[in-house]
Amino acid sequence: MVIEQSMVKAMKTDGGIARGRSTKESVISKWVYSMHAMNTVCERLEDLANVRMDTTEQHVDASDLRVKKDTKDIRKLLERFSTHDPFPEVDKIIYISSGVVGEINCYKARVVGLNSMTKLTGLTFNNIKLKRADKVVPLLAMSSIIKVHDEKVPIDPVLLFQRMSITAAFQDEIEKYFKYELAPYPLSLFDEIGIRKTQKSAIYDCF
C-alpha cells in the first residue's frame, strides 16, 4: 500500500512513465534512479501547499460529467415519450415504424372459422354461400394489396417476382402462365414446416 500511494502514484501523473515519457530502457533507468529524490520533493511541496494529489481508479461511466450527461439524456427521452407515445392503446393492428393501420383479422382466425362453421350447420352443399366478410385477411394485406373486381387481394412481392423471373423467357405466353398457381418452393422437397424428412431405408427402395 505504501509503494502504491507513493512510488507508483508518480508513474501515473504528468511527466511519469505512463504519461509524457518514453518507455525506453535508458529513460526508465533515469526515472527509477531519481524517483526517490523526486518523491521526497513532491511530498514536501504537497505539505507546503497543504494539498494532496491522489488518483482513484473509476469507470468512465461513473464520472460526474457522464452521470450529468446521462441524467440530461434520460429527461429528454422521458419528455419525448410523454408527448409521443410509441405504443398507444388502440384496438387495431398498427405498424410501429410507419403508423399505418391495417384492416386485418388473422389474429382472430379461429373465431372467424368457428363462426363460419356455425353458419354452415344444417345447410346442404347447394345452399352454402361464403361471404367476403367471413374471410380471414392476412398480415400481408397491410403492405401489399390490390383491388380485383372490388375485392382486396393480398400480393406476395417475392412470389410475384419468382413467377416473372421464370416466365421471362416466354414473353408471348406470360399471361397464360400467370393464370396458374406457382409454389414458392419445390413441394417435392419442402412442406408447410420445412424440408421434408424421410427415412434412410426409403432411399434404398428407389434403387
Secondary structure, 3 states (H helix, E strand, C coil): CHHHHHHHHHHCCCCCCCCCCCCCHHHHHHHHHCHHHHHHHHHHHHHHHCCCCCCCCCCHHHCHHHHHHHHHHHHHHHHHHHHCCCCCCCCCEECCCCCCEECCCHHHHHHHHHHHHHHHCCCCHHHCCCCHHHCCCCHHHHCCEEEECCEEEECCHHHHHHHHHHHHHCHHHHHHHCCCCCCCCCCCCECCCCECCCCHHHHHCCC
